[in-house]
Amino acid sequence: MIKPLGDRVLIKMVESEETTKSGIILSSGSKERPQIAEVLEIGQGIEKDGKTIEMKVKKGDKVIVNKYAGTEIKYEGEDLIIVKQDDVLAIVE
């Protein structure tokens, strides 16, 4: 498995089907990249100005990420993204 360093987070985008009002199911290829992802792994946090900045997200969280953030990678056939914690906008509860 991939273990991010510092304040980075390894995520996998959550695919969701969307249905129009008329009942047509839109595939993931016909719409924009989703912004909700699942956290797979997190880094250990960083030290900045002598203070430890803890990670606010944890493994398994569903998060909303900045639309164009991160570095896309392919690992063992899966499309994953590594983002900085600052690119995580919210935790979905």
N, C-alpha and C positions, 0 to 999 in steps of 0.2 A: 504494500500500500504506500501511497505517497504521504509524507509528513511535511506540511508546510513549516516554514521557519518564521520567526519573529511574529509580526502581527498579521500574518496572512491566513486565509481561510480557504480550504478546498471545498467546492460546492458542486452540486449536480442540479441542473435546471429541472424543474418539475414540469412535465408535459401535461397539458390539460386540453381536452376537447371542448370546443365551444359550439353551442347550438344557437342558430339564428331564431328570430321570432317565428319564422315559417317552418322550423323544425329541421333545417339543413345543418348537418354536422360539418364544421370546418376542421380540416386537418391541421396539424402543426405547421405544415409547409405553406399554408395560405394566410398566415398571420405573422405578426412580429414576434421576435424572441420573447418568451415569457420572462417576467422579472422575479418570479418566486422560485426559490431554490432550497434544496436540503443541504445542510452542513454535514460533510462527511468526515472532515478532520480539521483541527485548528492548530496554529502555532503556539508557542509557549508565552507569547507576549513580548514586550520590549521594555527597555529602560530608556527613559528620556529625561534629561536634566536631573539625573540622580533619583528619579522616581520610577517605580515599576508600573507600567500600564497594563492592567489585567485584560484578558479577553472577555468581552461581554457576551459573546455567543458560545454555544457549546455544541458538541456533536449531536446530531439528530434534530436540531432546531430547523424550522422552516423560516426563511428570511426573504426580505425584499432587497434586491441589490440594484445598484446604479446600472442603468440600461447598457452602457458601453464599457463597463468596468472589466478589468481582469485580463488574464492571459488564458486563452483557450488551449486545452491539451487533449490528446486522445491517449488513454491508458487502458490497456487490456480490452480494447473494443468499445470503451465508454467515452463519451464526450464530457469532459470535466472542465472546470474553470477555477483558477487560483486568483482570489481578490484580496485586497487589503481590507482590514477590518473597517476602515473609514468608508469603504464602498458599500458596506452593509447599511441600508437605510432604516430597516425596522425588523423586528422579530414578529412573526405571525403566530398569534396564540389561539 
